Amino acid sequence: MTEPLKIYTIPTCSDCHHAKRYFKEQEVPYTEYDCTQNPEYPEEVKRLTGKQIVPTIVMGEKVFIGFADNFQEIRELIE
């Protein structure tokens, strides 16, 4: 990947914490967008997905809603 992965999160989301831990362990750079810190971030999530669900993970042109449900495909993309 040429640009860092983007992850939209909230502090109380366990799936968000799992995703961030996994990316750190795999040394995958990412930019975190905490949806509680900026009202524009939830709007970006809604534009990307049609929903307001975190984590929303953007890898290039791919957008994933949730980490655990998309783990296999995410793992394949970062390998």
N, CA and C of each residue as an Amber inpcrd file, in Angstrom:
protein
   237
   0.8420000  -1.1790000   0.0000000   0.0000000   0.0000000   0.0000000
   0.8850000   1.2380000   0.0000000   0.5370000   2.1980000  -0.7940000
   1.3460000   3.4020000  -0.8720000   0.9360000   4.4380000   0.1640000
  -0.3130000   4.4950000   0.5100000  -0.7560000   5.4450000   1.5150000
  -1.1630000   4.6960000   2.7680000  -1.0220000   5.3560000   3.9270000
  -1.4130000   4.6600000   5.1480000  -2.8940000   4.3030000   5.1460000
  -3.1700000   3.2160000   5.7460000  -4.5350000   2.7610000   5.9460000
  -5.2370000   3.7760000   6.8470000  -6.5390000   3.9320000   6.6740000
  -7.3290000   4.8240000   7.5260000  -8.2700000   3.9630000   8.3500000
  -8.4120000   4.3300000   9.6270000  -9.3610000   3.6200000  10.4730000
 -10.1600000   4.6400000  11.2750000 -11.4650000   4.5680000  11.1230000
 -12.3880000   5.4290000  11.8570000 -12.8350000   4.6600000  13.0980000
 -12.6910000   5.2890000  14.2740000 -12.9040000   4.5970000  15.5320000
 -13.7080000   5.4430000  16.5130000 -14.0740000   4.8030000  17.6290000
 -14.5080000   5.4940000  18.8390000 -13.7920000   4.8020000  20.0080000
 -13.5550000   5.5160000  21.1030000 -12.7570000   4.9460000  22.2010000
 -13.3530000   3.6980000  22.8610000 -14.6630000   3.5320000  22.8270000
 -15.2920000   2.4090000  23.5230000 -15.4990000   1.1770000  22.6500000
 -14.9780000   1.1800000  21.4530000 -15.2070000   0.0940000  20.4870000
 -14.1190000  -0.9790000  20.6170000 -14.4980000  -2.1750000  21.0650000
 -13.5020000  -3.2440000  21.2220000 -12.9640000  -3.7210000  19.8730000
 -13.8010000  -3.7580000  18.8340000 -13.3380000  -4.1670000  17.5030000
 -12.3010000  -3.1610000  16.9840000 -12.4820000  -1.8820000  17.3140000
 -11.5090000  -0.8560000  16.9360000 -10.1710000  -1.1280000  17.6100000
 -10.2090000  -1.4510000  18.8930000  -8.9820000  -1.7390000  19.6400000
  -8.2710000  -2.9640000  19.0680000  -9.0200000  -3.9870000  18.7080000
  -8.4230000  -5.1950000  18.1110000  -7.7520000  -4.8560000  16.7830000
  -8.4230000  -4.0530000  15.9680000  -7.8730000  -3.6770000  14.6620000
  -6.5760000  -2.9020000  14.8300000  -6.5790000  -1.9050000  15.7010000
  -5.3760000  -1.0930000  15.9000000  -4.2280000  -1.9410000  16.4440000
  -4.5170000  -2.8290000  17.3750000  -3.4810000  -3.7110000  17.9240000
  -2.9070000  -4.5910000  16.8160000  -3.7800000  -5.1580000  15.9840000
  -3.3170000  -6.0250000  14.8990000  -2.4160000  -5.2500000  13.9310000
  -2.8480000  -4.0460000  13.5360000  -2.0460000  -3.2650000  12.5920000
  -0.6900000  -2.8960000  13.1980000  -0.6670000  -2.5640000  14.4850000
   0.6140000  -2.2630000  15.1380000   1.5080000  -3.4960000  15.1590000
   0.9460000  -4.6540000  15.5240000   1.7290000  -5.8900000  15.5640000
   2.2970000  -6.2360000  14.1920000   1.5340000  -5.9600000  13.1460000
   1.9670000  -6.2670000  11.7830000   2.7990000  -5.1380000  11.1700000
   3.0080000  -4.0740000  11.9590000   3.7680000  -2.9050000  11.5080000
   3.1680000  -2.2760000  10.2570000   1.8430000  -2.1990000  10.2500000
   1.1170000  -1.5650000   9.1540000   0.8010000  -0.1340000   9.5850000
   1.3390000   0.8560000   8.8720000   1.0360000   2.2300000   9.2560000
  -0.4320000   2.5500000   9.0120000  -1.0120000   3.3090000   9.9130000
  -2.4030000   3.7180000   9.7440000  -2.6110000   5.0900000  10.3460000
  -3.6430000   5.7480000   9.8730000  -4.0730000   7.0130000  10.4400000
  -5.4140000   6.7650000  11.1000000  -5.5070000   7.1310000  12.3690000
  -6.7530000   6.9320000  13.1120000  -7.5820000   8.2100000  13.1040000
  -8.8740000   8.0410000  12.8770000  -9.8230000   9.1390000  12.9220000
 -10.8420000   8.8190000  14.0090000 -10.6780000   9.4450000  15.1680000
 -11.5570000   9.2200000  16.3060000 -12.8350000  10.0290000  16.0880000
 -13.9240000   9.3290000  15.8610000 -15.2020000   9.9680000  15.5180000
 -15.7840000  10.7950000  16.6560000 -15.2490000  10.6530000  17.8730000
 -15.7260000  11.4780000  18.9840000 -14.9790000  12.8030000  19.0550000
 -13.9020000  12.9350000  18.2950000 -13.0700000  14.1300000  18.3600000
 -13.3720000  15.1680000  17.2880000 -14.0330000  14.7290000  16.2250000
 -14.2960000  15.6520000  15.1180000 -15.6240000  15.2610000  14.4710000
 -16.5960000  16.1720000  14.4230000 -17.9030000  15.8270000  13.8570000
 -17.8640000  15.4970000  12.3600000 -16.7800000  15.8470000  11.6900000
 -16.6660000  15.5230000  10.2640000 -16.3890000  14.0400000  10.0370000
 -15.7360000  13.3760000  10.9980000 -15.3700000  11.9750000  10.8070000
 -16.5800000  11.0550000  10.6820000 -17.6010000  11.1740000  11.5570000
 -18.7820000  10.3260000  11.3480000 -19.4680000  10.5930000  10.0030000
 -19.4120000  11.8380000   9.5500000 -19.9930000  12.1580000   8.2420000
 -19.1970000  11.5010000   7.1150000 -17.8750000  11.4530000   7.2600000
 -17.0490000  10.7690000   6.2600000 -17.3930000   9.2790000   6.2200000
 -17.5710000   8.6830000   7.3990000 -17.9500000   7.2660000   7.4690000
 -19.2760000   7.0540000   6.7490000 -20.2290000   7.9250000   6.9970000
 -21.5490000   7.7930000   6.3560000 -21.4280000   7.9310000   4.8380000
 -20.5930000   8.8460000   4.3680000 -20.3860000   9.0000000   2.9150000
 -19.7360000   7.7540000   2.3250000 -18.7940000   7.1760000   3.0520000
 -18.0720000   6.0000000   2.5570000 -18.9280000   4.7360000   2.5480000
 -19.7900000   4.5910000   3.5670000 -20.4650000   3.3060000   3.7680000
 -21.9850000   3.3780000   3.7220000 -22.5440000   4.5750000   3.8570000
 -23.9920000   4.7010000   3.9600000 -24.4830000   4.4300000   5.3730000
 -23.5430000   4.1620000   6.2800000 -23.8640000   3.8450000   7.6750000
 -22.9110000   4.6140000   8.5780000 -23.1520000   4.5480000   9.8710000
 -22.2180000   5.1290000  10.8300000 -21.7840000   4.0320000  11.7890000
 -20.9330000   3.1630000  11.2820000 -20.4620000   2.0130000  12.0440000
 -18.9360000   2.0580000  12.1040000 -18.4000000   1.8020000  13.2970000
 -16.9480000   1.7160000  13.4620000 -16.5850000   0.3170000  13.9390000
 -15.4010000  -0.1530000  13.6560000 -14.4350000   0.5610000  12.8510000
 -14.8020000   0.4990000  11.3690000 -14.5450000   1.5880000  10.7090000
 -14.5650000   1.6050000   9.2560000 -13.1090000   1.7370000   8.8330000
 -12.6760000   0.8100000   8.0040000 -11.2720000   0.7200000   7.6110000
 -11.1800000   0.9580000   6.1070000 -10.3280000   1.8930000   5.7300000
 -10.1470000   2.2300000   4.3160000  -8.7280000   1.8440000   3.9260000
  -8.6600000   0.9380000   2.9470000  -7.3730000   0.4740000   2.4250000
  -7.3840000   0.7340000   0.9220000  -6.7850000   1.8440000   0.5030000
  -6.8300000   2.2090000  -0.8990000  -8.2620000   2.4400000  -1.3370000
  -8.7190000   1.6730000  -2.3050000 -10.0870000   1.8010000  -2.8060000
 -11.0760000   0.9210000  -2.0390000 -10.5820000   0.0600000  -1.1690000
 -11.4440000  -0.8590000  -0.4150000 -11.8860000  -0.2220000   0.8920000
 -13.1670000  -0.4190000   1.2180000 -13.7270000   0.0780000   2.4730000
 -14.3540000  -1.0960000   3.2050000 -13.9480000  -1.2920000   4.4520000
 -14.4570000  -2.3860000   5.2740000 -15.2280000  -1.8200000   6.4480000
 -16.3840000  -2.3940000   6.7040000 -17.1770000  -2.0480000   7.8850000
 -16.9540000  -3.1610000   8.8880000 -16.2250000  -2.8330000   9.9550000
 -15.8910000  -3.8370000  10.9580000 -14.5490000  -4.4810000  10.6610000
 -13.9230000  -4.9760000  11.7170000 -12.6230000  -5.6270000  11.5760000
 -12.7420000  -7.1420000  11.6180000 -13.3670000  -7.6640000  12.6630000
 -13.4410000  -9.1170000  12.8480000 -14.1210000  -9.7980000  11.6600000
 -15.2010000  -9.2140000  11.1760000 -15.9420000  -9.8250000  10.0610000
 -15.1630000  -9.7920000   8.7510000 -14.1870000  -8.9130000   8.6430000
 -13.4180000  -8.7560000   7.4060000 -11.9530000  -9.1300000   7.5730000
 -11.6290000  -9.7860000   8.6850000 -10.2340000 -10.0580000   9.0310000
  -9.4800000 -10.7860000   7.9220000 -10.0570000 -11.8360000   7.3650000
  -9.3530000 -12.6310000   6.3480000  -8.9460000 -11.7750000   5.1580000
  -9.8750000 -10.9850000   4.6360000  -9.5710000 -10.1730000   3.4670000
  -8.5690000  -9.0700000   3.8060000  -8.7080000  -8.4530000   4.9760000
  -7.7540000  -7.4280000   5.4120000  -6.3660000  -8.0380000   5.5330000
  -6.2770000  -9.2040000   6.1630000  -4.9820000  -9.8540000   6.3310000
  -4.3310000 -10.1410000   4.9790000  -5.1070000 -10.6360000   4.0320000
  -4.5670000 -10.9280000   2.7070000  -4.0540000  -9.6720000   2.0250000
  -4.7350000  -8.5470000   2.2230000  -4.3260000  -7.3050000   1.5730000
  -3.0290000  -6.7350000   2.1530000  -2.7730000  -6.9760000   3.4300000
  -1.5540000  -6.4040000   4.0170000  -0.3490000  -7.3240000   3.9000000
  -0.5570000  -8.5640000   3.5020000   0.5750000  -9.4900000   3.3760000
   1.3360000  -9.2770000   2.0880000
